Amino acid sequence: MSLTILGNLTRRLDERRGACVLIAIKERSRCKTRLAPALEPQARLDLVRAMLAAVLSAAGEARTVRQVIVVSPERDAVPADVPVLADTGESLNDALTQAHRMLRDFGCREAVILPADLPGISAADIDGLVHAGRSGGFAIAPDDAGTGTNALCLVSAQPFRFQFGLDSQRLHLAEAGRLELAPRVVRLPGLQFDVDSPADLARLEDRQWLARQA
């Protein structure tokens, strides 16, 4: 990230109180490869971009949020007014650790971690997650299966060891316990449903949803 962007980001972080949202996404061409049997490359790219736009819009409208940041190897279609922190590609957890450290260095003690594939997310969902996090220092939104993590809210100045991957909900709850935070589990439809498999496309009603995003 350039010094100019860092300076602009620092000024924005000082403007008002609230949570800083980190939205993590890979290179767009590498996203959602498990959907390849159901979607052609261009359709898959369109879906990835549309879902990211939906998450960015919800985060931008949330009352509890003061700054939205994308963590990614590329800007692609991210609006120019949204900072993009470079992801070196080593691992999602490493990239989030570095981004979270930067937020703490800038004085942001409320961090929301969101994936870029929550097509039904709303500003109210994010506000609900943040309010839950404020009550005990940590809130987690599991996926539909109840084993993964679809969103996190951290209200703490302590470093957090991110555990995205297999069985991440249990591991994230254990990490919150290690830090002596009081975790809250938030179950909201907009935070539970992500798109990972061809079966999820039927629930999404992909073509109709994409048309509504146009």
C-alpha positions as CSV (number, residue, x, y, z in Angstrom):
1,M,0.0,0.0,0.0
2,S,1.4,3.4,-0.9
3,L,2.2,6.2,1.6
4,T,-0.6,8.3,0.1
5,I,-3.2,5.6,0.6
6,L,-2.0,5.0,4.1
7,G,-2.2,8.7,4.9
8,N,-5.7,8.9,3.5
9,L,-6.7,5.8,5.4
10,T,-5.3,7.2,8.7
11,R,-7.4,10.4,8.3
12,R,-10.5,8.4,7.6
13,L,-10.0,6.3,10.7
14,D,-9.8,9.4,12.8
15,E,-13.0,10.9,11.4
16,R,-15.5,9.0,13.6
17,R,-15.8,6.1,15.9
18,G,-17.0,2.7,14.8
19,A,-15.9,-0.6,13.4
20,C,-13.4,-1.1,10.6
21,V,-14.5,-3.8,8.1
22,L,-12.0,-6.1,6.4
23,I,-13.4,-7.9,3.4
24,A,-11.0,-10.6,2.1
25,I,-11.1,-11.8,-1.5
26,K,-8.6,-13.7,-3.7
27,E,-7.7,-12.9,-7.3
28,R,-11.1,-12.9,-9.0
29,S,-10.0,-15.5,-11.6
30,R,-9.2,-17.9,-8.7
31,C,-12.5,-17.4,-6.8
32,K,-15.2,-20.0,-6.7
33,T,-13.5,-22.7,-8.8
34,R,-15.8,-25.3,-7.3
35,L,-18.6,-23.6,-9.3
36,A,-16.9,-24.4,-12.6
37,P,-19.1,-27.4,-13.3
38,A,-22.2,-25.1,-13.2
39,L,-20.9,-21.8,-14.4
40,E,-18.7,-20.7,-17.3
41,P,-15.6,-18.6,-16.4
42,Q,-17.2,-15.2,-17.3
43,A,-20.4,-16.1,-15.4
44,R,-18.4,-17.1,-12.4
45,L,-16.4,-13.8,-12.6
46,D,-19.7,-11.8,-12.8
47,L,-21.1,-13.6,-9.8
48,V,-17.9,-13.1,-7.7
49,R,-17.9,-9.4,-8.5
50,A,-21.6,-9.0,-7.8
51,M,-21.3,-10.7,-4.5
52,L,-18.4,-8.5,-3.5
53,A,-20.4,-5.4,-4.5
54,A,-23.2,-6.6,-2.3
55,V,-20.9,-7.0,0.7
56,L,-19.3,-3.6,0.1
57,S,-22.7,-1.9,-0.2
58,A,-24.0,-3.4,3.0
59,A,-20.8,-2.5,4.9
60,G,-20.9,1.0,3.6
61,E,-24.5,1.5,4.8
62,A,-24.0,0.0,8.2
63,R,-24.3,2.5,11.0
64,T,-21.7,0.9,13.2
65,V,-19.0,1.0,10.5
66,R,-16.5,3.9,10.0
67,Q,-14.2,2.3,7.4
68,V,-14.4,-0.4,4.8
69,I,-11.2,-2.0,3.5
70,V,-10.6,-4.8,1.0
71,V,-7.8,-7.3,1.5
72,S,-6.8,-8.7,-1.9
73,P,-4.0,-9.2,-4.3
74,E,-5.8,-7.0,-6.8
75,R,-8.2,-4.0,-7.0
76,D,-10.2,-5.2,-10.0
77,A,-13.7,-3.6,-9.7
78,V,-13.3,-2.3,-6.1
79,P,-14.4,1.4,-6.1
80,A,-11.6,3.9,-6.0
81,D,-12.7,5.3,-2.6
82,V,-12.3,1.9,-0.9
83,P,-8.7,1.1,0.2
84,V,-7.2,-2.2,-0.9
85,L,-4.5,-3.8,1.3
86,A,-2.2,-6.1,-0.6
87,D,-2.6,-9.8,0.1
88,T,0.7,-11.6,-0.6
89,G,-1.2,-14.8,-1.3
90,E,0.6,-16.8,1.4
91,S,-2.6,-17.5,3.3
92,L,-5.9,-15.9,4.2
93,N,-5.1,-16.1,7.9
94,D,-1.7,-14.4,7.5
95,A,-3.2,-11.6,5.4
96,L,-5.9,-10.9,7.9
97,T,-3.4,-11.0,10.8
98,Q,-1.3,-8.3,9.0
99,A,-4.4,-6.2,8.2
100,H,-5.7,-6.5,11.8
101,R,-2.3,-5.4,13.1
102,M,-2.5,-2.3,10.9
103,L,-5.9,-1.4,12.2
104,R,-4.7,-1.8,15.8
105,D,-1.7,0.4,15.0
106,F,-4.1,3.1,13.7
107,G,-6.2,2.9,16.9
108,C,-9.1,0.9,15.5
109,R,-10.3,-1.5,18.3
110,E,-13.4,-2.7,16.6
111,A,-12.8,-5.0,13.6
112,V,-15.3,-6.9,11.4
113,I,-14.0,-9.7,9.2
114,L,-16.3,-10.5,6.2
115,P,-15.9,-12.8,3.3
116,A,-16.9,-11.5,-0.2
117,D,-19.5,-14.2,-0.9
118,L,-22.5,-13.3,1.3
119,P,-25.1,-12.3,-1.4
120,G,-27.9,-11.8,1.1
121,I,-26.0,-9.6,3.6
122,S,-27.5,-6.4,4.8
123,A,-26.4,-3.4,6.8
124,A,-28.6,-4.5,9.6
125,D,-26.8,-7.9,9.7
126,I,-23.5,-6.1,10.2
127,D,-24.9,-3.8,12.8
128,G,-26.3,-6.8,14.7
129,L,-22.9,-8.5,14.6
130,V,-21.1,-5.4,15.9
131,H,-23.6,-4.9,18.7
132,A,-23.1,-8.5,19.8
133,G,-19.3,-8.1,19.6
134,R,-19.4,-5.0,21.8
135,S,-21.2,-6.9,24.6
136,G,-18.4,-9.3,25.2
137,G,-15.5,-8.4,22.9
138,F,-16.1,-11.1,20.3
139,A,-19.0,-12.2,18.0
140,I,-19.0,-14.9,15.4
141,A,-21.5,-15.7,12.6
142,P,-21.3,-19.4,11.6
143,D,-22.2,-20.8,8.2
144,D,-25.4,-22.8,7.6
145,A,-23.5,-26.0,8.5
146,G,-22.6,-24.6,11.9
147,T,-18.9,-25.5,11.6
148,G,-17.4,-22.7,9.5
149,T,-17.1,-18.9,10.0
150,N,-18.9,-16.4,7.9
151,A,-18.2,-13.3,9.9
152,L,-16.3,-12.1,13.0
153,C,-16.4,-9.0,15.1
154,L,-13.4,-8.3,17.4
155,V,-13.6,-5.6,20.0
156,S,-10.2,-5.9,21.5
157,A,-6.7,-4.4,21.3
158,Q,-5.1,-7.8,21.5
159,P,-3.7,-9.8,18.5
160,F,-6.1,-12.5,17.3
161,R,-5.0,-15.7,15.7
162,F,-7.4,-16.2,12.8
163,Q,-8.4,-19.8,12.1
164,F,-10.2,-19.8,8.8
165,G,-10.4,-23.2,7.3
166,L,-11.7,-26.6,8.4
167,D,-13.7,-26.4,11.7
168,S,-13.0,-22.7,12.0
169,Q,-16.0,-21.9,14.2
170,R,-14.7,-24.1,17.0
171,L,-11.2,-22.9,16.6
172,H,-12.2,-19.2,16.6
173,L,-14.3,-19.7,19.7
174,A,-11.2,-21.4,21.4
175,E,-9.1,-18.4,20.4
176,A,-11.6,-16.0,21.9
177,G,-11.5,-18.0,25.1
178,R,-7.7,-17.9,25.1
179,L,-8.0,-14.1,25.0
180,E,-10.6,-14.2,27.8
181,L,-13.3,-12.6,25.6
182,A,-17.0,-13.5,26.0
183,P,-18.1,-14.9,22.7
184,R,-21.5,-14.3,21.2
185,V,-22.8,-16.5,18.4
186,V,-24.9,-14.5,15.9
187,R,-27.3,-16.4,13.6
188,L,-28.7,-14.2,10.8
189,P,-29.8,-15.4,7.4
190,G,-27.7,-12.7,5.6
191,L,-24.6,-13.9,7.4
192,Q,-25.2,-17.6,7.3
193,F,-25.6,-18.1,3.6
194,D,-22.5,-18.1,1.4
195,V,-22.0,-19.5,-2.1
196,D,-19.5,-22.3,-2.3
197,S,-21.0,-25.2,-4.3
198,P,-23.2,-25.7,-7.4
199,A,-26.0,-26.6,-4.9
200,D,-25.9,-23.1,-3.4
201,L,-26.6,-21.6,-6.8
202,A,-30.1,-23.1,-6.8
203,R,-30.8,-21.2,-3.5
204,L,-29.3,-18.1,-4.8
205,E,-31.4,-18.1,-8.0
206,D,-28.3,-16.9,-9.7
207,R,-29.6,-15.3,-12.8
208,Q,-32.4,-13.4,-11.1
209,W,-30.0,-12.2,-8.3
210,L,-27.4,-11.0,-10.8
211,A,-30.1,-9.2,-12.8
212,R,-31.1,-7.3,-9.6
213,Q,-27.5,-6.3,-9.0
214,A,-27.2,-4.7,-12.5
